[in-house]
Amino acid sequence: MTSKTYTPKVQTKADKKWYLVDAEGQTLGRLATKIAVVLRGKNKPVFTPHLDMGDYVVVINAEKIRLSGNKDEQKEYIHHTGYLGHLRRKPIATVREENPTRIIEEAVAGMIPRNRLKKFILTKLKVYAGSEHRHGGQKLEPLSI
């Protein structure tokens, strides 16, 4: 006896919820893993790895995220332009001043599998530095962390 692969119907894929997460005082890694699970849809019983089954996540207060250990002094964001000797390093304190949303976006992006769905999954993540956001029209449910 062979078992058949279950593929969700179109109606199932259309049932997308909106979640609100307050990042104030949360630890970066723990928060990012929970967000990545919801964005991929792994929290649903109809999870299918080759389909975008996830929900939308709105993160507020990204500037007040907490880092564990000595990451406040030691963590750096590294970028190479492709030219010899053009390795760019930015300490996390500089990134927090310039673009505090980048910290959460890159942490979550690192936890999403590197495949064709990644860019579509990451478009469902909305991160804001302060407590105001532009998604008041959606029915936002608080995400329990």
A tleap script that builds the chain and sets N, CA, C and O, in Angstrom:
source leaprc.protein.ff14SB
mol = sequence {
  NMET THR SER LYS THR TYR THR PRO LYS VAL
  GLN THR LYS ALA ASP LYS LYS TRP TYR LEU
  VAL ASP ALA GLU GLY GLN THR LEU GLY ARG
  LEU ALA THR LYS ILE ALA VAL VAL LEU ARG
  GLY LYS ASN LYS PRO VAL PHE THR PRO HIE
  LEU ASP MET GLY ASP TYR VAL VAL VAL ILE
  ASN ALA GLU LYS ILE ARG LEU SER GLY ASN
  LYS ASP GLU GLN LYS GLU TYR ILE HIE HIE
  THR GLY TYR LEU GLY HIE LEU ARG ARG LYS
  PRO ILE ALA THR VAL ARG GLU GLU ASN PRO
  THR ARG ILE ILE GLU GLU ALA VAL ALA GLY
  MET ILE PRO ARG ASN ARG LEU LYS LYS PHE
  ILE LEU THR LYS LEU LYS VAL TYR ALA GLY
  SER GLU HIE ARG HIE GLY GLY GLN LYS LEU
  GLU PRO LEU SER CILE
}
set mol.1.N position { 0.836 -1.178 0.000 }
set mol.1.CA position { 0.000 0.000 0.000 }
set mol.1.C position { 0.886 1.249 0.000 }
set mol.1.O position { 1.800 1.374 0.815 }
set mol.2.N position { 0.608 2.143 -0.901 }
set mol.2.CA position { 1.377 3.389 -0.952 }
set mol.2.C position { 0.509 4.534 -0.469 }
set mol.2.O position { -0.694 4.579 -0.726 }
set mol.3.N position { 1.136 5.449 0.230 }
set mol.3.CA position { 0.392 6.619 0.711 }
set mol.3.C position { 0.561 7.757 -0.295 }
set mol.3.O position { 1.616 7.915 -0.909 }
set mol.4.N position { -0.476 8.525 -0.445 }
set mol.4.CA position { -0.448 9.622 -1.398 }
set mol.4.C position { -0.019 10.908 -0.712 }
set mol.4.O position { -0.274 11.110 0.475 }
set mol.5.N position { 0.624 11.761 -1.463 }
set mol.5.CA position { 1.035 13.046 -0.939 }
set mol.5.C position { -0.164 13.971 -0.855 }
set mol.5.O position { -0.925 14.110 -1.813 }
set mol.6.N position { -0.326 14.607 0.306 }
set mol.6.CA position { -1.439 15.522 0.509 }
set mol.6.C position { -1.054 16.912 0.015 }
set mol.6.O position { -0.018 17.447 0.408 }
set mol.7.N position { -1.878 17.492 -0.838 }
set mol.7.CA position { -1.682 18.855 -1.299 }
set mol.7.C position { -2.910 19.669 -0.924 }
set mol.7.O position { -4.027 19.299 -1.287 }
set mol.8.N position { -2.726 20.771 -0.205 }
set mol.8.CA position { -3.879 21.569 0.217 }
set mol.8.C position { -4.602 22.186 -0.970 }
set mol.8.O position { -4.004 22.458 -2.011 }
set mol.9.N position { -5.895 22.401 -0.795 }
set mol.9.CA position { -6.706 23.032 -1.824 }
set mol.9.C position { -6.460 24.534 -1.844 }
set mol.9.O position { -5.821 25.073 -0.940 }
set mol.10.N position { -6.966 25.213 -2.875 }
set mol.10.CA position { -6.750 26.647 -3.038 }
set mol.10.C position { -7.381 27.426 -1.885 }
set mol.10.O position { -6.811 28.423 -1.444 }
set mol.11.N position { -8.544 26.997 -1.386 }
set mol.11.CA position { -9.198 27.697 -0.285 }
set mol.11.C position { -8.330 27.666 0.964 }
set mol.11.O position { -8.280 28.642 1.713 }
set mol.12.N position { -7.651 26.559 1.189 }
set mol.12.CA position { -6.800 26.427 2.365 }
set mol.12.C position { -5.633 27.389 2.285 }
set mol.12.O position { -5.243 27.975 3.295 }
set mol.13.N position { -5.071 27.561 1.099 }
set mol.13.CA position { -3.944 28.461 0.948 }
set mol.13.C position { -4.362 29.920 1.122 }
set mol.13.O position { -3.532 30.762 1.462 }
set mol.14.N position { -5.642 30.228 0.892 }
set mol.14.CA position { -6.100 31.609 0.971 }
set mol.14.C position { -6.392 32.044 2.403 }
set mol.14.O position { -6.564 33.238 2.650 }
set mol.15.N position { -6.451 31.122 3.347 }
set mol.15.CA position { -6.742 31.463 4.737 }
set mol.15.C position { -5.476 31.963 5.422 }
set mol.15.O position { -4.797 31.205 6.115 }
set mol.16.N position { -5.165 33.229 5.226 }
set mol.16.CA position { -3.966 33.805 5.827 }
set mol.16.C position { -4.372 34.786 6.920 }
set mol.16.O position { -5.228 35.646 6.715 }
set mol.17.N position { -3.748 34.643 8.071 }
set mol.17.CA position { -4.022 35.523 9.203 }
set mol.17.C position { -2.937 36.577 9.302 }
set mol.17.O position { -1.873 36.454 8.696 }
set mol.18.N position { -3.219 37.609 10.071 }
set mol.18.CA position { -2.260 38.662 10.368 }
set mol.18.C position { -1.969 38.624 11.864 }
set mol.18.O position { -2.890 38.649 12.680 }
set mol.19.N position { -0.694 38.566 12.222 }
set mol.19.CA position { -0.281 38.532 13.617 }
set mol.19.C position { 0.513 39.785 13.954 }
set mol.19.O position { 1.241 40.313 13.114 }
set mol.20.N position { 0.369 40.258 15.190 }
set mol.20.CA position { 1.103 41.412 15.696 }
set mol.20.C position { 2.037 40.938 16.790 }
set mol.20.O position { 1.627 40.230 17.710 }
set mol.21.N position { 3.321 41.341 16.684 }
set mol.21.CA position { 4.329 40.958 17.663 }
set mol.21.C position { 4.975 42.222 18.208 }
set mol.21.O position { 5.429 43.070 17.440 }
set mol.22.N position { 5.018 42.350 19.527 }
set mol.22.CA position { 5.724 43.457 20.167 }
set mol.22.C position { 7.106 42.948 20.560 }
set mol.22.O position { 7.228 42.053 21.396 }
set mol.23.N position { 8.150 43.521 19.952 }
set mol.23.CA position { 9.515 43.030 20.153 }
set mol.23.C position { 10.192 43.640 21.373 }
set mol.23.O position { 11.349 43.322 21.650 }
set mol.24.N position { 9.510 44.497 22.100 }
set mol.24.CA position { 10.130 45.164 23.239 }
set mol.24.C position { 10.498 44.153 24.318 }
set mol.24.O position { 9.639 43.442 24.841 }
set mol.25.N position { 11.801 44.100 24.647 }
set mol.25.CA position { 12.285 43.199 25.684 }
set mol.25.C position { 12.430 41.749 25.260 }
set mol.25.O position { 12.843 40.921 26.072 }
set mol.26.N position { 12.107 41.412 24.019 }
set mol.26.CA position { 12.224 40.032 23.537 }
set mol.26.C position { 13.669 39.743 23.126 }
set mol.26.O position { 14.386 40.646 22.695 }
set mol.27.N position { 14.090 38.494 23.257 }
set mol.27.CA position { 15.406 38.078 22.802 }
set mol.27.C position { 15.351 37.830 21.295 }
set mol.27.O position { 14.422 37.197 20.795 }
set mol.28.N position { 16.350 38.333 20.584 }
set mol.28.CA position { 16.338 38.321 19.117 }
set mol.28.C position { 16.187 36.923 18.529 }
set mol.28.O position { 15.313 36.707 17.690 }
set mol.29.N position { 17.002 35.984 18.940 }
set mol.29.CA position { 16.973 34.654 18.336 }
set mol.29.C position { 15.679 33.910 18.586 }
set mol.29.O position { 15.138 33.275 17.680 }
set mol.30.N position { 15.177 33.984 19.811 }
set mol.30.CA position { 13.939 33.286 20.147 }
set mol.30.C position { 12.757 33.879 19.402 }
set mol.30.O position { 11.882 33.153 18.930 }
set mol.31.N position { 12.733 35.200 19.298 }
set mol.31.CA position { 11.661 35.871 18.567 }
set mol.31.C position { 11.720 35.524 17.081 }
set mol.31.O position { 10.690 35.264 16.461 }
set mol.32.N position { 12.925 35.521 16.512 }
set mol.32.CA position { 13.088 35.255 15.083 }
set mol.32.C position { 12.661 33.829 14.725 }
set mol.32.O position { 12.089 33.618 13.656 }
set mol.33.N position { 12.921 32.860 15.580 }
set mol.33.CA position { 12.515 31.491 15.266 }
set mol.33.C position { 11.001 31.357 15.266 }
set mol.33.O position { 10.439 30.684 14.402 }
set mol.34.N position { 10.336 31.989 16.223 }
set mol.34.CA position { 8.866 31.931 16.261 }
set mol.34.C position { 8.264 32.597 15.030 }
set mol.34.O position { 7.307 32.085 14.450 }
set mol.35.N position { 8.822 33.735 14.632 }
set mol.35.CA position { 8.318 34.457 13.457 }
set mol.35.C position { 8.544 33.625 12.202 }
set mol.35.O position { 7.662 33.558 11.346 }
set mol.36.N position { 9.705 32.991 12.074 }
set mol.36.CA position { 10.010 32.188 10.890 }
set mol.36.C position { 9.048 31.010 10.761 }
set mol.36.O position { 8.649 30.659 9.650 }
set mol.37.N position { 8.674 30.399 11.879 }
set mol.37.CA position { 7.736 29.276 11.855 }
set mol.37.C position { 6.374 29.734 11.347 }
set mol.37.O position { 5.750 29.047 10.538 }
set mol.38.N position { 5.908 30.891 11.815 }
set mol.38.CA position { 4.593 31.400 11.391 }
set mol.38.C position { 4.631 31.839 9.928 }
set mol.38.O position { 3.674 31.602 9.191 }
set mol.39.N position { 5.716 32.471 9.500 }
set mol.39.CA position { 5.823 32.927 8.108 }
set mol.39.C position { 5.798 31.747 7.132 }
set mol.39.O position { 5.215 31.850 6.053 }
set mol.40.N position { 6.424 30.637 7.503 }
set mol.40.CA position { 6.433 29.454 6.635 }
set mol.40.C position { 5.143 28.660 6.717 }
set mol.40.O position { 4.798 27.941 5.779 }
set mol.41.N position { 4.422 28.780 7.830 }
set mol.41.CA position { 3.187 28.036 8.003 }
set mol.41.C position { 3.382 26.706 8.688 }
set mol.41.O position { 2.509 25.841 8.621 }
set mol.42.N position { 4.519 26.524 9.352 }
set mol.42.CA position { 4.790 25.249 10.016 }
set mol.42.C position { 3.940 25.052 11.266 }
set mol.42.O position { 3.907 23.956 11.826 }
set mol.43.N position { 3.260 26.093 11.705 }
set mol.43.CA position { 2.392 25.979 12.871 }
set mol.43.C position { 1.008 25.449 12.503 }
set mol.43.O position { 0.174 25.241 13.384 }
set mol.44.N position { 0.755 25.229 11.218 }
set mol.44.CA position { -0.549 24.747 10.757 }
set mol.44.C position { -0.494 23.253 10.476 }
set mol.44.O position { 0.554 22.735 10.089 }
set mol.45.N position { -1.610 22.554 10.665 }
set mol.45.CA position { -1.604 21.116 10.380 }
set mol.45.C position { -1.529 20.792 8.886 }
set mol.45.O position { -1.204 19.661 8.526 }
set mol.46.N position { -1.820 21.751 8.015 }
set mol.46.CA position { -1.787 21.504 6.572 }
set mol.46.C position { -0.488 22.014 5.946 }
set mol.46.O position { -0.461 22.334 4.758 }
set mol.47.N position { 0.596 22.093 6.739 }
set mol.47.CA position { 1.870 22.594 6.227 }
set mol.47.C position { 2.357 21.748 5.059 }
set mol.47.O position { 2.365 20.519 5.120 }
set mol.48.N position { 2.759 22.428 4.003 }
set mol.48.CA position { 3.336 21.787 2.826 }
set mol.48.C position { 4.606 22.538 2.474 }
set mol.48.O position { 4.540 23.743 2.231 }
set mol.49.N position { 5.764 21.882 2.434 }
set mol.49.CA position { 7.027 22.597 2.254 }
set mol.49.C position { 7.166 23.314 0.911 }
set mol.49.O position { 7.871 24.319 0.825 }
set mol.50.N position { 6.509 22.818 -0.134 }
set mol.50.CA position { 6.705 23.423 -1.450 }
set mol.50.C position { 5.669 24.500 -1.769 }
set mol.50.O position { 5.657 25.025 -2.883 }
set mol.51.N position { 4.800 24.839 -0.816 }
set mol.51.CA position { 3.804 25.886 -1.017 }
set mol.51.C position { 3.942 26.946 0.074 }
set mol.51.O position { 4.392 26.663 1.184 }
set mol.52.N position { 3.546 28.167 -0.267 }
set mol.52.CA position { 3.590 29.268 0.695 }
set mol.52.C position { 2.313 29.222 1.528 }
set mol.52.O position { 1.281 29.756 1.122 }
set mol.53.N position { 2.386 28.589 2.682 }
set mol.53.CA position { 1.212 28.389 3.538 }
set mol.53.C position { 1.186 29.333 4.730 }
set mol.53.O position { 0.259 29.271 5.537 }
set mol.54.N position { 2.178 30.204 4.858 }
set mol.54.CA position { 2.346 31.005 6.065 }
set mol.54.C position { 1.423 32.193 6.171 }
set mol.54.O position { 0.679 32.518 5.246 }
set mol.55.N position { 1.490 32.840 7.332 }
set mol.55.CA position { 0.683 34.005 7.635 }
set mol.55.C position { 1.556 35.257 7.626 }
set mol.55.O position { 2.780 35.183 7.518 }
set mol.56.N position { 0.899 36.402 7.743 }
set mol.56.CA position { 1.594 37.684 7.794 }
set mol.56.C position { 1.960 37.995 9.240 }
set mol.56.O position { 1.212 37.666 10.161 }
set mol.57.N position { 3.119 38.633 9.438 }
set mol.57.CA position { 3.565 39.006 10.779 }
set mol.57.C position { 3.997 40.468 10.750 }
set mol.57.O position { 4.822 40.866 9.927 }
set mol.58.N position { 3.429 41.265 11.657 }
set mol.58.CA position { 3.785 42.676 11.825 }
set mol.58.C position { 4.530 42.790 13.147 }
set mol.58.O position { 3.996 42.437 14.199 }
set mol.59.N position { 5.771 43.286 13.094 }
set mol.59.CA position { 6.598 43.426 14.290 }
set mol.59.C position { 6.744 44.906 14.597 }
set mol.59.O position { 7.133 45.695 13.735 }
set mol.60.N position { 6.426 45.279 15.838 }
set mol.60.CA position { 6.598 46.678 16.254 }
set mol.60.C position { 7.665 46.736 17.343 }
set mol.60.O position { 8.020 45.717 17.935 }
set mol.61.N position { 8.176 47.951 17.602 }
set mol.61.CA position { 9.220 48.210 18.605 }
set mol.61.C position { 10.487 47.407 18.329 }
set mol.61.O position { 11.073 46.827 19.243 }
set mol.62.N position { 10.904 47.377 17.072 }
set mol.62.CA position { 12.110 46.626 16.706 }
set mol.62.C position { 13.370 47.249 17.305 }
set mol.62.O position { 14.375 46.559 17.481 }
set mol.63.N position { 13.327 48.524 17.615 }
set mol.63.CA position { 14.506 49.184 18.176 }
set mol.63.C position { 14.770 48.755 19.623 }
set mol.63.O position { 15.861 48.981 20.145 }
set mol.64.N position { 13.779 48.138 20.270 }
set mol.64.CA position { 13.913 47.750 21.676 }
set mol.64.C position { 14.161 46.256 21.844 }
set mol.64.O position { 13.914 45.702 22.915 }
set mol.65.N position { 14.647 45.602 20.793 }
set mol.65.CA position { 14.943 44.173 20.848 }
set mol.65.C position { 16.156 43.946 21.752 }
set mol.65.O position { 17.047 44.793 21.820 }
set mol.66.N position { 16.191 42.824 22.434 }
set mol.66.CA position { 17.269 42.515 23.360 }
set mol.66.C position { 18.161 41.455 22.742 }
set mol.66.O position { 17.685 40.517 22.103 }
set mol.67.N position { 19.461 41.616 22.941 }
set mol.67.CA position { 20.433 40.635 22.462 }
set mol.67.C position { 21.036 39.916 23.664 }
set mol.67.O position { 21.283 40.535 24.699 }
set mol.68.N position { 21.271 38.634 23.535 }
set mol.68.CA position { 21.821 37.864 24.643 }
set mol.68.C position { 23.342 37.887 24.604 }
set mol.68.O position { 23.954 38.109 23.559 }
set mol.69.N position { 23.929 37.653 25.760 }
set mol.69.CA position { 25.382 37.557 25.850 }
set mol.69.C position { 26.076 38.874 25.565 }
set mol.69.O position { 25.580 39.940 25.930 }
set mol.70.N position { 27.237 38.797 24.904 }
set mol.70.CA position { 28.032 39.982 24.575 }
set mol.70.C position { 27.782 40.467 23.158 }
set mol.70.O position { 28.626 41.150 22.579 }
set mol.71.N position { 26.625 40.121 22.591 }
set mol.71.CA position { 26.380 40.480 21.190 }
set mol.71.C position { 26.290 41.989 20.985 }
set mol.71.O position { 26.561 42.476 19.888 }
set mol.72.N position { 25.913 42.737 22.024 }
set mol.72.CA position { 25.850 44.194 21.874 }
set mol.72.C position { 27.219 44.779 21.532 }
set mol.72.O position { 27.301 45.772 20.809 }
set mol.73.N position { 28.289 44.178 22.042 }
set mol.73.CA position { 29.636 44.680 21.754 }
set mol.73.C position { 30.307 43.940 20.601 }
set mol.73.O position { 31.131 44.523 19.897 }
set mol.74.N position { 29.966 42.650 20.392 }
set mol.74.CA position { 30.736 41.824 19.475 }
set mol.74.C position { 30.096 41.588 18.115 }
set mol.74.O position { 30.821 41.383 17.142 }
set mol.75.N position { 28.787 41.607 18.004 }
set mol.75.CA position { 28.127 41.224 16.750 }
set mol.75.C position { 28.350 42.276 15.674 }
set mol.75.O position { 28.258 43.476 15.935 }
set mol.76.N position { 28.646 41.810 14.452 }
set mol.76.CA position { 28.855 42.689 13.301 }
set mol.76.C position { 28.051 42.152 12.116 }
set mol.76.O position { 27.833 40.948 11.984 }
set mol.77.N position { 27.623 43.073 11.268 }
set mol.77.CA position { 27.000 42.694 10.004 }
set mol.77.C position { 28.046 42.879 8.921 }
set mol.77.O position { 28.613 43.961 8.768 }
set mol.78.N position { 28.297 41.806 8.166 }
set mol.78.CA position { 29.370 41.801 7.184 }
set mol.78.C position { 28.776 41.753 5.785 }
set mol.78.O position { 27.856 40.979 5.518 }
set mol.79.N position { 29.308 42.588 4.890 }
set mol.79.CA position { 28.844 42.645 3.500 }
set mol.79.C position { 30.065 42.806 2.604 }
set mol.79.O position { 30.938 43.629 2.879 }
set mol.80.N position { 30.123 42.031 1.545 }
set mol.80.CA position { 31.216 42.160 0.584 }
set mol.80.C position { 30.648 42.640 -0.736 }
set mol.80.O position { 29.684 42.074 -1.250 }
set mol.81.N position { 31.254 43.698 -1.289 }
set mol.81.CA position { 30.744 44.301 -2.515 }
set mol.81.C position { 31.093 43.498 -3.751 }
set mol.81.O position { 30.462 43.665 -4.794 }
set mol.82.N position { 32.083 42.632 -3.653 }
set mol.82.CA position { 32.515 41.860 -4.810 }
set mol.82.C position { 33.858 42.316 -5.331 }
set mol.82.O position { 34.479 41.625 -6.139 }
set mol.83.N position { 34.314 43.469 -4.880 }
set mol.83.CA position { 35.621 43.973 -5.278 }
set mol.83.C position { 36.661 43.589 -4.231 }
set mol.83.O position { 36.334 43.431 -3.054 }
set mol.84.N position { 37.904 43.440 -4.657 }
set mol.84.CA position { 38.972 43.072 -3.742 }
set mol.84.C position { 39.126 44.121 -2.642 }
set mol.84.O position { 39.176 45.319 -2.919 }
set mol.85.N position { 39.199 43.671 -1.425 }
set mol.85.CA position { 39.409 44.570 -0.301 }
set mol.85.C position { 38.184 45.368 0.113 }
set mol.85.O position { 38.306 46.300 0.907 }
set mol.86.N position { 37.017 45.032 -0.399 }
set mol.86.CA position { 35.811 45.800 -0.097 }
set mol.86.C position { 34.876 45.055 0.846 }
set mol.86.O position { 33.663 45.026 0.637 }
set mol.87.N position { 35.441 44.460 1.874 }
set mol.87.CA position { 34.645 43.822 2.900 }
set mol.87.C position { 34.181 44.899 3.876 }
set mol.87.O position { 35.008 45.586 4.477 }
set mol.88.N position { 32.884 45.051 4.037 }
set mol.88.CA position { 32.326 46.094 4.897 }
set mol.88.C position { 31.781 45.464 6.169 }
set mol.88.O position { 31.012 44.504 6.117 }
set mol.89.N position { 32.180 46.003 7.300 }
set mol.89.CA position { 31.709 45.525 8.598 }
set mol.89.C position { 31.020 46.669 9.321 }
set mol.89.O position { 31.529 47.788 9.379 }
set mol.90.N position { 29.839 46.364 9.877 }
set mol.90.CA position { 29.124 47.353 10.679 }
set mol.90.C position { 28.797 46.730 12.027 }
set mol.90.O position { 28.185 45.663 12.082 }
set mol.91.N position { 29.196 47.380 13.111 }
set mol.91.CA position { 28.805 46.860 14.420 }
set mol.91.C position { 27.298 47.021 14.624 }
set mol.91.O position { 26.667 47.894 14.027 }
set mol.92.N position { 26.744 46.176 15.464 }
set mol.92.CA position { 25.292 46.173 15.643 }
set mol.92.C position { 24.783 47.475 16.252 }
set mol.92.O position { 23.628 47.840 16.037 }
set mol.93.N position { 25.622 48.183 17.006 }
set mol.93.CA position { 25.194 49.473 17.564 }
set mol.93.C position { 24.931 50.477 16.445 }
set mol.93.O position { 23.980 51.254 16.524 }
set mol.94.N position { 25.762 50.468 15.404 }
set mol.94.CA position { 25.562 51.363 14.257 }
set mol.94.C position { 24.312 50.981 13.491 }
set mol.94.O position { 23.547 51.854 13.083 }
set mol.95.N position { 24.094 49.701 13.289 }
set mol.95.CA position { 22.907 49.224 12.570 }
set mol.95.C position { 21.648 49.584 13.349 }
set mol.95.O position { 20.637 49.959 12.755 }
set mol.96.N position { 21.702 49.472 14.672 }
set mol.96.CA position { 20.546 49.801 15.509 }
set mol.96.C position { 20.186 51.282 15.391 }
set mol.96.O position { 19.007 51.632 15.450 }
set mol.97.N position { 21.177 52.150 15.227 }
set mol.97.CA position { 20.918 53.584 15.054 }
set mol.97.C position { 20.380 53.893 13.660 }
set mol.97.O position { 19.405 54.633 13.520 }
set mol.98.N position { 21.013 53.328 12.623 }
set mol.98.CA position { 20.658 53.655 11.245 }
set mol.98.C position { 19.354 52.999 10.802 }
set mol.98.O position { 18.472 53.669 10.265 }
set mol.99.N position { 19.230 51.690 11.024 }
set mol.99.CA position { 18.069 50.951 10.531 }
set mol.99.C position { 17.759 49.803 11.493 }
set mol.99.O position { 18.190 48.674 11.258 }
set mol.100.N position { 17.013 50.076 12.581 }
set mol.100.CA position { 16.776 49.023 13.570 }
set mol.100.C position { 15.920 47.866 13.053 }
set mol.100.O position { 15.932 46.787 13.645 }
set mol.101.N position { 15.188 48.067 11.975 }
set mol.101.CA position { 14.376 46.975 11.441 }
set mol.101.C position { 15.237 45.900 10.787 }
set mol.101.O position { 14.824 44.744 10.696 }
set mol.102.N position { 16.408 46.268 10.340 }
set mol.102.CA position { 17.294 45.325 9.646 }
set mol.102.C position { 17.716 44.164 10.546 }
set mol.102.O position { 17.928 43.049 10.069 }
set mol.103.N position { 17.837 44.426 11.840 }
set mol.103.CA position { 18.283 43.391 12.771 }
set mol.103.C position { 17.306 42.218 12.770 }
set mol.103.O position { 17.720 41.063 12.668 }
set mol.104.N position { 16.022 42.512 12.884 }
set mol.104.CA position { 15.017 41.449 12.905 }
set mol.104.C position { 14.853 40.832 11.523 }
set mol.104.O position { 14.721 39.614 11.400 }
set mol.105.N position { 14.859 41.667 10.476 }
set mol.105.CA position { 14.685 41.150 9.121 }
set mol.105.C position { 15.776 40.156 8.756 }
set mol.105.O position { 15.484 39.107 8.183 }
set mol.106.N position { 17.031 40.465 9.078 }
set mol.106.CA position { 18.122 39.558 8.732 }
set mol.106.C position { 18.132 38.309 9.599 }
set mol.106.O position { 18.516 37.236 9.134 }
set mol.107.N position { 17.713 38.436 10.861 }
set mol.107.CA position { 17.666 37.253 11.730 }
set mol.107.C position { 16.605 36.271 11.234 }
set mol.107.O position { 16.834 35.062 11.212 }
set mol.108.N position { 15.448 36.795 10.837 }
set mol.108.CA position { 14.385 35.920 10.325 }
set mol.108.C position { 14.776 35.354 8.964 }
set mol.108.O position { 14.534 34.179 8.688 }
set mol.109.N position { 15.378 36.180 8.114 }
set mol.109.CA position { 15.769 35.726 6.773 }
set mol.109.C position { 16.782 34.586 6.847 }
set mol.109.O position { 16.783 33.708 5.985 }
set mol.110.N position { 17.632 34.588 7.851 }
set mol.110.CA position { 18.599 33.515 8.010 }
set mol.110.C position { 17.967 32.199 8.428 }
set mol.110.O position { 18.593 31.144 8.319 }
set mol.111.N position { 16.723 32.256 8.910 }
set mol.111.CA position { 16.049 31.044 9.369 }
set mol.111.C position { 15.052 30.487 8.365 }
set mol.111.O position { 14.407 29.472 8.626 }
set mol.112.N position { 14.924 31.142 7.227 }
set mol.112.CA position { 14.053 30.661 6.153 }
set mol.112.C position { 14.928 29.885 5.167 }
set mol.112.O position { 16.018 30.352 4.836 }
set mol.113.N position { 14.496 28.730 4.693 }
set mol.113.CA position { 15.308 27.960 3.749 }
set mol.113.C position { 15.611 28.748 2.465 }
set mol.113.O position { 14.786 29.523 1.983 }
set mol.114.N position { 16.787 28.531 1.942 }
set mol.114.CA position { 17.226 29.254 0.745 }
set mol.114.C position { 16.705 28.538 -0.499 }
set mol.114.O position { 17.395 27.707 -1.088 }
set mol.115.N position { 15.477 28.875 -0.885 }
set mol.115.CA position { 14.880 28.282 -2.076 }
set mol.115.C position { 14.037 29.344 -2.790 }
set mol.115.O position { 14.115 30.526 -2.454 }
set mol.116.N position { 13.250 28.934 -3.752 }
set mol.116.CA position { 12.490 29.896 -4.550 }
set mol.116.C position { 11.393 30.594 -3.768 }
set mol.116.O position { 10.962 31.680 -4.155 }
set mol.117.N position { 10.935 30.003 -2.689 }
set mol.117.CA position { 9.862 30.600 -1.902 }
set mol.117.C position { 10.350 31.676 -0.937 }
set mol.117.O position { 9.535 32.439 -0.418 }
set mol.118.N position { 11.648 31.759 -0.682 }
set mol.118.CA position { 12.163 32.638 0.361 }
set mol.118.C position { 11.740 34.084 0.177 }
set mol.118.O position { 11.299 34.715 1.138 }
set mol.119.N position { 11.861 34.628 -1.029 }
set mol.119.CA position { 11.520 36.042 -1.210 }
set mol.119.C position { 10.025 36.288 -1.045 }
set mol.119.O position { 9.626 37.367 -0.608 }
set mol.120.N position { 9.198 35.316 -1.384 }
set mol.120.CA position { 7.753 35.479 -1.210 }
set mol.120.C position { 7.371 35.375 0.265 }
set mol.120.O position { 6.469 36.070 0.733 }
set mol.121.N position { 8.059 34.510 0.980 }
set mol.121.CA position { 7.798 34.366 2.406 }
set mol.121.C position { 8.205 35.639 3.148 }
set mol.121.O position { 7.483 36.098 4.033 }
set mol.122.N position { 9.352 36.207 2.793 }
set mol.122.CA position { 9.839 37.389 3.494 }
set mol.122.C position { 9.032 38.649 3.186 }
set mol.122.O position { 9.099 39.618 3.943 }
set mol.123.N position { 8.266 38.654 2.082 }
set mol.123.CA position { 7.418 39.828 1.826 }
set mol.123.C position { 6.259 39.897 2.808 }
set mol.123.O position { 5.616 40.940 2.924 }
set mol.124.N position { 5.979 38.814 3.515 }
set mol.124.CA position { 4.892 38.800 4.492 }
set mol.124.C position { 5.348 39.263 5.873 }
set mol.124.O position { 4.550 39.301 6.810 }
set mol.125.N position { 6.623 39.613 6.004 }
set mol.125.CA position { 7.153 40.133 7.260 }
set mol.125.C position { 7.206 41.653 7.186 }
set mol.125.O position { 7.847 42.209 6.294 }
set mol.126.N position { 6.544 42.323 8.109 }
set mol.126.CA position { 6.514 43.788 8.168 }
set mol.126.C position { 7.100 44.204 9.509 }
set mol.126.O position { 6.550 43.872 10.559 }
set mol.127.N position { 8.219 44.933 9.479 }
set mol.127.CA position { 8.909 45.315 10.708 }
set mol.127.C position { 8.933 46.830 10.819 }
set mol.127.O position { 9.240 47.525 9.850 }
set mol.128.N position { 8.607 47.345 12.010 }
set mol.128.CA position { 8.584 48.786 12.263 }
set mol.128.C position { 9.390 49.081 13.516 }
set mol.128.O position { 9.331 48.337 14.495 }
set mol.129.N position { 10.153 50.189 13.475 }
set mol.129.CA position { 11.024 50.552 14.595 }
set mol.129.C position { 10.217 50.999 15.803 }
set mol.129.O position { 10.548 50.633 16.931 }
set mol.130.N position { 9.172 51.779 15.594 }
set mol.130.CA position { 8.363 52.290 16.700 }
set mol.130.C position { 7.111 51.468 16.916 }
set mol.130.O position { 6.997 50.336 16.448 }
set mol.131.N position { 6.166 52.070 17.642 }
set mol.131.CA position { 4.934 51.342 17.955 }
set mol.131.C position { 3.834 51.588 16.925 }
set mol.131.O position { 2.793 50.933 16.979 }
set mol.132.N position { 4.038 52.516 15.987 }
set mol.132.CA position { 3.036 52.758 14.948 }
set mol.132.C position { 3.298 51.862 13.743 }
set mol.132.O position { 4.446 51.599 13.384 }
set mol.133.N position { 2.210 51.397 13.122 }
set mol.133.CA position { 2.323 50.602 11.907 }
set mol.133.C position { 1.173 50.957 10.980 }
set mol.133.O position { 0.211 51.603 11.394 }
set mol.134.N position { 1.274 50.530 9.714 }
set mol.134.CA position { 0.289 50.898 8.698 }
set mol.134.C position { -0.713 49.788 8.416 }
set mol.134.O position { -1.330 49.786 7.351 }
set mol.135.N position { -0.892 48.865 9.316 }
set mol.135.CA position { -1.738 47.710 9.041 }
set mol.135.C position { -2.941 47.656 9.975 }
set mol.135.O position { -3.319 46.587 10.454 }
set mol.136.N position { -3.532 48.810 10.227 }
set mol.136.CA position { -4.714 48.872 11.092 }
set mol.136.C position { -5.936 48.284 10.450 }
set mol.136.O position { -6.859 47.880 11.158 }
set mol.137.N position { -5.985 48.214 9.118 }
set mol.137.CA position { -7.137 47.673 8.412 }
set mol.137.C position { -7.275 46.168 8.524 }
set mol.137.O position { -8.367 45.633 8.336 }
set mol.138.N position { -6.187 45.478 8.827 }
set mol.138.CA position { -6.231 44.028 8.964 }
set mol.138.C position { -6.655 43.658 10.388 }
set mol.138.O position { -6.500 44.449 11.319 }
set mol.139.N position { -7.177 42.479 10.535 }
set mol.139.CA position { -7.524 41.985 11.874 }
set mol.139.C position { -6.276 41.371 12.490 }
set mol.139.O position { -5.984 40.193 12.281 }
set mol.140.N position { -5.546 42.173 13.249 }
set mol.140.CA position { -4.294 41.715 13.834 }
set mol.140.C position { -4.554 40.947 15.115 }
set mol.140.O position { -5.231 41.430 16.023 }
set mol.141.N position { -4.010 39.753 15.173 }
set mol.141.CA position { -4.092 38.928 16.382 }
set mol.141.C position { -2.727 38.944 17.060 }
set mol.141.O position { -1.706 38.857 16.378 }
set mol.142.N position { -2.685 39.055 18.384 }
set mol.142.CA position { -1.379 38.992 19.053 }
set mol.142.C position { -0.789 37.595 18.948 }
set mol.142.O position { -1.492 36.600 19.129 }
set mol.143.N position { 0.498 37.525 18.655 }
set mol.143.CA position { 1.185 36.238 18.538 }
set mol.143.C position { 1.818 35.919 19.879 }
set mol.143.O position { 2.617 36.706 20.387 }
set mol.144.N position { 1.482 34.799 20.451 }
set mol.144.CA position { 2.043 34.420 21.761 }
set mol.144.C position { 3.446 33.882 21.562 }
set mol.144.O position { 3.668 32.943 20.799 }
set mol.145.N position { 4.372 34.485 22.251 }
set mol.145.CA position { 5.791 34.117 22.153 }
set mol.145.C position { 6.197 33.370 23.406 }
set mol.145.O position { 7.352 32.965 23.536 }
savepdb mol mol.pdb
quit
